[in-house]
Amino acid sequence: MASPMKNLLTDPARYLQAFRLFLAKSTEHQSMQEFVERQLPAVIDSIGNGKSTINILSIGGGSGEIDLLIISKVQARYPGVTINNEVVEPSADQISKYKERVAKTSNLENVKFTWHEETAYEFESRMNAEKKPKKWDFIHMIQVLYYVKDIPATVRYFHSLLETQAKLLIILVSGTSGWETLWKKYGSSFPLGDLCCYVSSADMKKILDSVGLKHQLHDVPSHMDITSCFIEGDKDGELLLDFLTETYEFSKTAPPELKRQVMEELRKPQCSEERDGKVVFNNNLGVIVVEP
Ligand SMILES: C[S@@+](CC[C@H](N)C(=O)[O-])C[C@H]1O[C@@H](n2cnc3c(N)ncnc32)[C@H](O)[C@@H]1O
């Protein structure tokens, strides 16, 4: 009998392998880079006015690739100002990759890095226990809110830590992406456990409206080549399918009918388009800037 489906995060090494393959097969980071180049300067324009130190908090900073791009924009806007960049990241492996990246990046003399190997919730509990709330000039949560238990409470908590001119940046898959189509239809069949949940920028907008937090939402185009998912036995294809469904060894453990339906769905125009013989999945990102 096939083993029951389990969440991909139950195997952190396979999750990381799948996430890195996703980055290689998608324009995820290129799209974020474009956002950082074109739109972030306006977002951070006044966060450091009158400050000698700018405090940045990165939630789920991963291996730091996007964090360092963000820091470079803050440096460009506020040359010579000290930046205190703290990272809340539960994966030791990601933190060690982040440290390696910092070590080989130049122009970071005025940036102090601190890594906290913990989840967003552990950070919140630690801060509450220490009873000395620290305020931040910029907080970002990039592709991470899927992994917190209570999204409205987490967003409200981090929003409460913003300085008066600060901003909170949230990036999630967009409500216009193939993720939305796939997950709204099949999410309840995937083994989420209490490790992660599906949330898009459209859901996030509703949450922010309901708690009365002022924000702007932008859609950033992005795509992912999922052609290998349709090649039976292809190792990359299997890993990408795991990432798409958040399921450990989806190809081997999903009931055949679910697998058939998911494969069919992934080819449909609401999820993907055919381009030059490739199946290109809509990986659009939703970027949300929350005001203090
Ligand atoms: C999809 S990756 C995104 C990494 C990075 N922000 C990026 O966009 O490239 C999600 C990251 O969140 C981290 N993470 C998972 N659960 C978390 C939690 N509860 N609190 C904070 N970070 C978490 C993971 O270890 C991982 O590095």
The ligand as an SDF file (V2000), in Angstrom:
LIG
                    3D

 27 29  0  0  0  0  0  0  0  0999 V2000
   10.2310   30.3090    0.7840 C   0  0  0  0  0  0  0  0  0  0  0  0
   11.5850   30.7130    1.8200 S   0  0  0  0  0  0  0  0  0  0  0  0
   11.8000   32.4460    1.4590 C   0  0  0  0  0  0  0  0  0  0  0  0
   13.1910   32.9410    1.7330 C   0  0  0  0  0  0  0  0  0  0  0  0
   13.4630   34.3820    1.3160 C   0  0  0  0  0  0  0  0  0  0  0  0
   12.6410   35.3370    2.0520 N   0  0  0  0  0  0  0  0  0  0  0  0
   13.2540   34.5210   -0.1810 C   0  0  0  0  0  0  0  0  0  0  0  0
   12.2190   35.0580   -0.6030 O   0  0  0  0  0  0  0  0  0  0  0  0
   14.1210   34.0580   -0.9300 O   0  0  0  0  0  0  0  0  0  0  0  0
   10.8460   30.7150    3.4110 C   0  0  0  0  0  0  0  0  0  0  0  0
   11.8260   30.9250    4.5360 C   0  0  0  0  0  0  0  0  0  0  0  0
   11.0930   31.0900    5.7510 O   0  0  0  0  0  0  0  0  0  0  0  0
   11.7080   30.3370    6.7770 C   0  0  0  0  0  0  0  0  0  0  0  0
   10.6500   30.0160    7.7460 N   0  0  0  0  0  0  0  0  0  0  0  0
    9.8810   28.9080    7.8110 C   0  0  0  0  0  0  0  0  0  0  0  0
    9.0230   28.9750    8.8440 N   0  0  0  0  0  0  0  0  0  0  0  0
    9.2300   30.1750    9.4530 C   0  0  0  0  0  0  0  0  0  0  0  0
    8.6440   30.8340   10.5750 C   0  0  0  0  0  0  0  0  0  0  0  0
    7.6610   30.2690   11.2650 N   0  0  0  0  0  0  0  0  0  0  0  0
    9.1230   32.0410   10.9260 N   0  0  0  0  0  0  0  0  0  0  0  0
   10.1240   32.6370   10.2210 C   0  0  0  0  0  0  0  0  0  0  0  0
   10.7000   32.0510    9.1300 N   0  0  0  0  0  0  0  0  0  0  0  0
   10.2630   30.8450    8.7500 C   0  0  0  0  0  0  0  0  0  0  0  0
   12.2840   29.1380    6.0530 C   0  0  0  0  0  0  0  0  0  0  0  0
   13.3270   28.5270    6.7950 O   0  0  0  0  0  0  0  0  0  0  0  0
   12.7550   29.7440    4.7530 C   0  0  0  0  0  0  0  0  0  0  0  0
   14.0870   30.1960    4.8250 O   0  0  0  0  0  0  0  0  0  0  0  0
  1  2  1  0
  2  3  1  0
  2 10  1  0
  3  4  1  0
  4  5  1  0
  5  6  1  0
  5  7  1  0
  7  8  2  0
  7  9  1  0
 10 11  1  0
 11 12  1  0
 11 26  1  0
 12 13  1  0
 13 14  1  0
 13 24  1  0
 14 15  1  0
 14 23  1  0
 15 16  2  0
 16 17  1  0
 17 18  1  0
 17 23  2  0
 18 19  1  0
 18 20  2  0
 20 21  1  0
 21 22  2  0
 22 23  1  0
 24 25  1  0
 24 26  1  0
 26 27  1  0
M  CHG  2   2   1   9  -1
M  END
$$$$
